[in-house]
Amino acid sequence: MKEINSGLKIVSVGGGTGLSTLLSGLKAFVRKEPLSTADNWIETLTAVVTVTDDGGSSGRLREEFQILPPGDIRNCIASLAEDEHLLTRLFQYRFESEGHLSGHSFGNLFLTALTGVTGDFLEAIKVSSEVLAIKGRIFPSTIEDVALVAELEDGRVIRGETNIVESRSRIRNLRLSNEHCRPLPETLEAIKHADIITIGPGSLYTSIIPNLLVDGIVEAMRDSDALKVYICNIMTQPGETDNFNVTDHLRVLFEYSPNLLLDYIVINSTPISAELKQKYLDDGAAQVEFDATLLAGFDGSVQSSRGALGGKVGGFQLISSDLLQEEHLVRHDPDKLGRLVLEIHQMARLAVGG
């Protein structure tokens, strides 16, 4: 376990809005040295991002310039930068016009242009990160050109993340178009030396699982001494996770990564407002329910990477906390979530007498 007052190394795996939200909360704790002897701080924050997006601006640029989709990476860069910074707002600016630029964000175009100038997408991410002085590192889970392929319950086989989401059909099986794509060595190295690895929040089938399908990612997590923390979504997603409760999310997670070891499951404890509940129901979504009885009887390869932690259900510790942020949409509160991740490490350290 990490020594007291030493900086943590955190790896966050995912994509979409969920990963950006978590990074936004964690970045407040990233610094070069502790503020005091009691400071709980992050020395290194690494985002591992899915690269299967093929819709919107990312999809258009991916098809035209044969690059990895920049959208999720752009969002992570913006989340790790200083919010008040003009360059951050510029990076997220989206063009609205009647011409070909309409729908593109400046950050996506910037990453595309830098890829052309440097000849390397990873270098483009690095340079963009330096321009915005972000508080972390960002790695795509793979640099290979891969797409999602889904077999739906009605028997159809659909290729492409956008088509899968728009089908609004239950997924029977999900795979990558290249089932043996390689991870970045830098990603495996970050996982190896991590103190905490977070998975989620984010779309189960299109943001989280694609990362875990990359060769070597789950095995690297299993072999790492890091605490493994799964952050469950607050809401279901139409077509993807209809009527899913917490146990259902875990069942699917382990179906695609049976070698995964988890130490903590984080769930939101706060009900959403009646107004937003109806708004989401109208769109076919609902708040993810938690049933302790079902979870206690969960029958799967769910194990903890350390046996000294008490209060476990199915091999892991449940953390239920108020993590809700309600505005016009339901989201995790980035500040509460970031703080909780660091508190989990403190809790684990105390449990093993560190």
N, C-alpha and C positions, 0 to 999 in steps of 0.2 A: 504494500500500500504506500501511496505517496507520502513523503515526509511532510510534517506540518510546516506551513508557510512557504512551501515550494510551489512553483506555478504548475498548473495542470495542462496536460496535452489532451485536447478534445477533438474527436473526429465525428462529424455529423453527416449521416447518409440519408439521401432523399432527393427531393426535387419539388418544383412548383412553389406555391404560396406557403405551404407548411414549412419547408426547409428555410425559406427566406425569413419567416416569422421567428423561428428558433434562433437563427444566426443574429437577427436584430437584437434579441434579448441577451445572447451570450456575449456580444461584442463589448458590452459595457464593462465586462470583467477582464478584458484583454489588456495587459500592460507589460512593460518591460521589466518591472520590479514591483514588489508588494508595497502598498501604501503604509502598512503597519504590520506588526507581528501577528495580528489577528485577521489580516486581509485574506480573503478567499479569492484567488485570482487565476487567470488563464494565461499561460505562457504561449501556447500555440493552439490556434483554432483552425481546423481543416474541414472544408466542405467537400463531400464526394457526391457528384451530381449526375443524375441520369441524363442520357443523350438520345432518347428515342422520340422526342417531340418532332412532329412533322406538320403542325398546323400553324396558321397565322403567319406572322412575319418570319418566325424561325423556319417554318416549312418552306416558304418561298425562297429564302436565302439559301437554305440547305440544297434545294433542288437546282437553283440557278448557278451557285458557286461551288457546289460539291464540298461543303464544309459541315462540321458538326453543328447542330442547332444551337444558336447562341442565347435563346431566351431565358432559360432557367439559370444559366451561368451569369447573364447580365443581372438578373434579379438578385442573385447572391452577392455579386460585386456591389450593387447598390445598398443591399442590407448591411454589408460589412463596412461601408463608408460612413462618414459623418453626415447625419441627416440634413443638417442645415447647409451643407456645402453646395454651392451653385452647380458644380460639375456633376454631382449626384443627381440633381433634378434634371440637368441636361441629358444625362445618360438614360433616364427613364422617359424622356420626352417622346411622345408618339405623334407622328405626322397625321394630319387629317386634311385630306384634299380630294380632288376628283382625279388626280393623276396616279402614276405608278408608285409614288412614295407613300401613298395613303396606307395606314395600318402598320407601317414600319416604325420601330423605335430607334432613336438615335444611337442608343447603346448597341443594338443589334448591328446596325450599319457600321459603327465604329469597330466592333470586333471583326466584322467581315473585312473591312478595309485593312485593318492591322494584320489579319491573316494573309492577305494578299501582299502586303509590304514585307512582312517577316518570313512569309512562306511556311508558317507553322502556327496552328491554332493554339497550342499550349503557350507559345511565346506571346501570342496576342492576348491571352488571358493574363499572363504575367505583367505585360506592359500596361494593360488597362487597370489592373489592380494597383500598380505603382502610381499611375496618374491620379487615381482617386484615393490613394494612401489608405487602402482598406486594412482592417484589423484581422487578417487571416489569410489563408491560402485556399484556392479553389482548384480541384482536380475533377475532370470528367471521369466517370467510372471506367470508361474505355475510350480510346480514340478511334476505334473501328466504326465504320458506317453500318449501323445496325438498326433494324426496325422491329417493332413488336408484331407478333403474329398470334392471334387468338382464335381458338375454337370455341364457338358459342354453344349454349345448351340446345339451340334449335338446329345444330349441325353445321351451320355456316362457318367457314374459315375466313377471317378478315385480317388483312395486313395494314398496319399503320395505326399509330396511337389515336389520331383524330377519328378515323373510321370506327375504331373500337369504342371510343367514348360516345360517338354519335349514334351508335347502334342501340344503345340503352338496353342491351341484352345481357343476361347473366353469362359470365365467362366460365367455361368448363376447363379450359387449359390455356396457359399462356407460355410463350417461348420467345426467344430472340431469333431473328432471321439467321444469324450466325450463332449456333448454339455453343460454340467454343471460342468466343471472342476473348481477347486477353485484357487483363487490367493494366493500369499504369503501374510501373514499379514504385513510383512515388506514393501512390495510394496504398499499396501493400506495406510500404515502409512506415507511413503515418499510422496505419492500423496497428502494426506491430508494437510501436512505442507509445500508443495512446494510454491514457489513464481512464478515459470515459469514451465509449462509442455510443452515440445516439442513433436510433433508427426511427424515422418519422418526426413529426406528423407529415401527412401527405397522402395523395391518392394511392391506395393500396396496390392496385394493379398497374398503374401507369407512372408512379413516381418512386415507389419503394422497391417492389419486386424486381423491376428491370436491373437495378444495381446489384441485387443479390444473385441474379442469373449469370453475371459475368464470372468467368472462371477464376477461382482462387479467392474471391472476395469473402465468402462465408467461411472458408477454411482459415483465412487470415484472421477473421474475427474470433473464431473458435480458439485459435492458438494464442491470441493476444491475452495478456493479463488484465486488460482493461475491464472496467464495469460495463456491462452491456445493458442499455436502457431502451425499451420500446415505448414510444409515445403514441398512444392510440388517438385516432381522429375523434373529433367531437360530433360530427355529422356523418350520416351515410351518404353515398353518392348514387344517384339514379343509374340503374343498369349495372353498375360495378358492384356495389355492396348493399343492395336493397335488403332491408330487414336485418342487417348484420348487427350483432351485439359485440361486446369486447371479445368474447370467446371465439366468435366467428372470424374476427380479424386475426386472432392468434392461430387459429386452425389453418387459414390460408397461408399465413406467413411461414409456418413450419412445413406446410405441404411443399412449398417451393424452396425451402432452405432447411431440410431436416437436420443438418449438422449445426445449426445455429444454437448458441447458448445465450440465455438471457438471465440477467440478475434482477431487473426491475421492470415492471409494467406501470406506466403512468397514465392515469385516466382523469378526466375532468369530472368534478363532483357537483357542479352547479347547473341546475336546469336553465334552459333558455327561456326567454319571455314568451308569453302566449302569442304576441304579435308575430315574432320571428318564427315561432313554431308553425303557425299557419302559413306563413310565407314559404317556408321550406316544404311543408306538406303539399302545397299547391304545385311544387316543382318535383314532387316525388321523393323528397329527402326527409329524414327524421334524425333526432338526436340518438347517438349510439347508446344503447342501454347496457347496464352492467348487472350481471346476475352472479353473485358470489357462489351460489350453489352449483351452477353449471361450470364455473371456472374451477372450482375445487375438484370436480370430477373430470376435468379435462384430460383426455387420453391421447397423448402425443409425445413426441420426443422432446419434451420441454424440460430442460435441465439447467441448473445454475452452474456457472463456472467456478463458484466458490461455495463450499458447504457450510461456512461458519455464520452465514446471515440467518437470523431468526425470522419468524412470522411469515413463512413462505406459503404460497398456495401453488401447487403444481411445480415446485422447484424454483419459484421466483417470488420476489417481494412486490406486493401491490402498493402503489402510492396513489391515493385518491385526494385530489386537491382542487380548490377553486382556481381554475385556469382560464375562465371564460372572459372574452372580450366581445361585447355586443355593440355594434354600430348599425350599419345597414346590412351587414353580413355577420355571421358567427365565425369567430377566429379564436385561436389561442392568444392569450395576452402575452406578448413577447417578454415583458419584464418579469412577470410571475413565472413563466416557463424557464427562462434563463436562470433565474435565482434558484428555482427548484432543482435544476440539474446539478448545480454546485452543492446544494444542501444534501442531495443524495450521496455525493462522494463523502461528505462529512459524516453522514449517517453510517455508511459502510465502514469508514475508518474506525468509528466508535464501536461498531459491532464486532470488529476483529481485535479490538483493544489497542488500535494504533494511535 
